[in-house]
Amino acid sequence: MRLKMVGVAVSALCIIAVSAFAADITGTWVAEMAAPKGGPGGGPGGGGPMKFTFNLKAEDSSLSGTVVGPTGNENEIIEGKIDGDKVSFAVKVVNPMGNEMKINYKGTASGDEMKLTFSMEGGMGGPGGGGMPPIEMVAKRQK
């Protein structure tokens, strides 16, 4: 009986310890990246920076908030999860042609930096987002 109680206590402490080490990502994060050719801010030759603002709220292993994209549209985060320093979430957007797309974000947070990769589903190009490969970006915490 005593051994069983010790096992339960150790298990509880492990769960608490894992929760304590979850990345604290609540706040505002900003990432900038070069626009693809013909993309927002990029013009025919690409270039001009595209800005993404992530307004995040972490609660235990759940993540909520919004993402403001380069066109200024604010989209609600869905399917947000936190597992240690790993984060994942998605947003649904409608492109200028009226097609709905889902943008999936995955990455890791460390201190005031979050490395993210995003990929698209749906829209004009079908399930793979038009054959566009995943794109990497680094978001910095705003203080």
N, C-alpha and C positions, 0 to 999 in steps of 0.2 A: 504494500500500500504506500509506504513512504517513498519507495523508488518511483512509483507511478506519479506521485505528487511532484517529485523533483523533475521528472520528465516533462510534466505539464508546465511547470514554472520555467524551465529552460526553453521550451517551445515558445511560450509567451514572450520571453525576453528576446528571442531571435526575431519574432514578428515585429516587436517594437523597434529593434535595432535596424531592421530593413526599412521600416517606415521612416526612421530618422535620417537615413542616408539617401532618401529619394531627393532628386534634384529640386531645388527651390526655384521654380521658374516663373512664379507669379510676378507680373509686371509687364512693362512695355519693352519690346525688342524690335530693332530695326536692322534690315538687311538691304544692301544695294548690290546690284549686279548689272553688267552691261546688257543692253537690250539686243535681242536677236535682230538680224537684218529685217527691216520692215516692221519691227515690233513697236510697242508703245514707247515713245521717247527716242526711238532709234532711227527713224527715217529710213530711206532706201539703203543706206550703208551700215545700219546697225549703230551701235555705240552708246549714246546717251544713257545714263544710269536709270535703272528701274528700281523703285523703292517699294519695299514690303514692310508693313508695320504689323507686328503680332502683339495683340493685347491679350495676355494670358492670365488665367486664374487656375491654380492648381489646388485640388482638394483631395487628399489621400492619393489614390492612384488614378483619379479622374482629372481631365484637363478640359476647360471650357474657355470661351472668349471669342475674339474676332480677328480676322485678317483683313487689312486694308491693302489692296493691290495697287499696282502702278497706275491704274486708271482712276483711283480714288474710291472705288466701290468697296464697301465693307461687307464681309461675308462671315456668317456665324460658323464657328468651329463645331464639327460633329465628330463622333467616334474618338474623342480625345483620351489618350492613356499616357500614364507615366509609370515606368518600371525602372527604379534606380535612377541612373543618369540618361536612360533612353526615353524618348518622347515620340509619340505618333498621333496624328490627327488628320482630319480631312475638312475640306470646304466644298460646297457645291456652288458653281457659278454658271451664269448664262453668258455665252459669248455674244458679240455684236450681231451675229447672224441668227440669234435666238436658240442656239443649241445648248443644252445643259451639259456641263462637264463636272466631274469630281476631281479635285486636286488632292492627292495624298502626300502628306509630309511625314518624313521619318528622320530621326537624328539623335544626337547626344548633346547634353548640356554640361558645361563645366565652368563654374564660376560665372563670369559675365559674358560668356561666349556660347552660342548654340550653333552647331554644325547641322544643317538640314539638307536633305535631298527631297526634291518633289517630282512627282510624275502625274500625268493626267490620264483620266479615263473618260471615254465618251467624247461628245462634241462632234466637230466636223470629221475627224479622222477615225471614228469608231473606238473600240475598247482600248486601243493603245495610245489614244490621244494624237493620232495622225502620224505615228511612227517617230514621235519626238522622244529622244532618250531622256532619262532622268537628269535633272539639273541640280547642281550643288550650290549652296549659298551659306554664308556665315552671318548670323544675326548677333548683334551686340545689345546687351542690356542697356536701357536708357535710365539715367539716374536723375 
